[in-house]
Structure formats: C-alpha cells, structure tokens
C-alpha cells in the first residue's frame, strides 16, 4: 500500500506541473480493493482495516477516502 500511495503522490506532483504549464487539471486517484467481511482469516484486509491504515499509517484525511461497497457508496 505504501508504494501505491507513493506512486499516486508522484503522479499528483506531475499533475501539478502539468496544470501550471497548461491550465489543465488531472487528479490522480488510488483504488484499493478490500476483502469481504465473511473472510475467516484474522488478517483479512476489510474496508475498516484499509481505512484505518490509510488514516493512521499514511495520514490520509478521512475526507479524501471514499468507500464503495454493496451497501455503501461514499
């Protein structure tokens, strides 16, 4: 996850340069796929686990995290 976030951040820096040069804005995003809740493994990467890691380990503000599941569309 850390390398994917670093790559997205690098793309955001390149997008800022492109915007300065051309006025066009491209917003890089990162899509992460969580595992279903019914996984019996204790280390399953559920939505909650991913969201917590993004906020606490990578300091991504909650406002920048969108969750889309069968029940939720954020």
MODELLER restraints for C-alpha pairs under 7 A, 6 or more apart:
rsr = mdl.restraints
at = mdl.atoms
rsr.add(forms.Gaussian(group=physical.xy_distance, feature=features.Distance(at['CA:8:A'], at['CA:28:A']), mean=6.26, stdev=0.5))
rsr.add(forms.Gaussian(group=physical.xy_distance, feature=features.Distance(at['CA:8:A'], at['CA:29:A']), mean=6.68, stdev=0.5))
rsr.add(forms.Gaussian(group=physical.xy_distance, feature=features.Distance(at['CA:8:A'], at['CA:30:A']), mean=6.54, stdev=0.5))
rsr.add(forms.Gaussian(group=physical.xy_distance, feature=features.Distance(at['CA:11:A'], at['CA:28:A']), mean=6.36, stdev=0.5))
rsr.add(forms.Gaussian(group=physical.xy_distance, feature=features.Distance(at['CA:12:A'], at['CA:27:A']), mean=6.71, stdev=0.5))
rsr.add(forms.Gaussian(group=physical.xy_distance, feature=features.Distance(at['CA:12:A'], at['CA:28:A']), mean=5.86, stdev=0.5))
rsr.add(forms.Gaussian(group=physical.xy_distance, feature=features.Distance(at['CA:15:A'], at['CA:25:A']), mean=6.76, stdev=0.5))
rsr.add(forms.Gaussian(group=physical.xy_distance, feature=features.Distance(at['CA:15:A'], at['CA:26:A']), mean=5.82, stdev=0.5))
rsr.add(forms.Gaussian(group=physical.xy_distance, feature=features.Distance(at['CA:18:A'], at['CA:24:A']), mean=6.83, stdev=0.5))
rsr.add(forms.Gaussian(group=physical.xy_distance, feature=features.Distance(at['CA:19:A'], at['CA:25:A']), mean=5.23, stdev=0.5))
rsr.add(forms.Gaussian(group=physical.xy_distance, feature=features.Distance(at['CA:34:A'], at['CA:45:A']), mean=5.55, stdev=0.5))
rsr.add(forms.Gaussian(group=physical.xy_distance, feature=features.Distance(at['CA:34:A'], at['CA:46:A']), mean=5.00, stdev=0.5))
rsr.add(forms.Gaussian(group=physical.xy_distance, feature=features.Distance(at['CA:34:A'], at['CA:47:A']), mean=5.37, stdev=0.5))
rsr.add(forms.Gaussian(group=physical.xy_distance, feature=features.Distance(at['CA:35:A'], at['CA:44:A']), mean=6.32, stdev=0.5))
rsr.add(forms.Gaussian(group=physical.xy_distance, feature=features.Distance(at['CA:35:A'], at['CA:45:A']), mean=5.36, stdev=0.5))
rsr.add(forms.Gaussian(group=physical.xy_distance, feature=features.Distance(at['CA:35:A'], at['CA:46:A']), mean=4.89, stdev=0.5))
rsr.add(forms.Gaussian(group=physical.xy_distance, feature=features.Distance(at['CA:36:A'], at['CA:46:A']), mean=6.13, stdev=0.5))
rsr.add(forms.Gaussian(group=physical.xy_distance, feature=features.Distance(at['CA:37:A'], at['CA:46:A']), mean=6.19, stdev=0.5))
rsr.add(forms.Gaussian(group=physical.xy_distance, feature=features.Distance(at['CA:54:A'], at['CA:60:A']), mean=5.52, stdev=0.5))
rsr.add(forms.Gaussian(group=physical.xy_distance, feature=features.Distance(at['CA:55:A'], at['CA:61:A']), mean=6.12, stdev=0.5))
rsr.add(forms.Gaussian(group=physical.xy_distance, feature=features.Distance(at['CA:55:A'], at['CA:62:A']), mean=6.64, stdev=0.5))
rsr.add(forms.Gaussian(group=physical.xy_distance, feature=features.Distance(at['CA:66:A'], at['CA:74:A']), mean=4.84, stdev=0.5))
rsr.add(forms.Gaussian(group=physical.xy_distance, feature=features.Distance(at['CA:67:A'], at['CA:73:A']), mean=6.10, stdev=0.5))
rsr.add(forms.Gaussian(group=physical.xy_distance, feature=features.Distance(at['CA:67:A'], at['CA:74:A']), mean=4.77, stdev=0.5))
rsr.add(forms.Gaussian(group=physical.xy_distance, feature=features.Distance(at['CA:68:A'], at['CA:74:A']), mean=5.60, stdev=0.5))
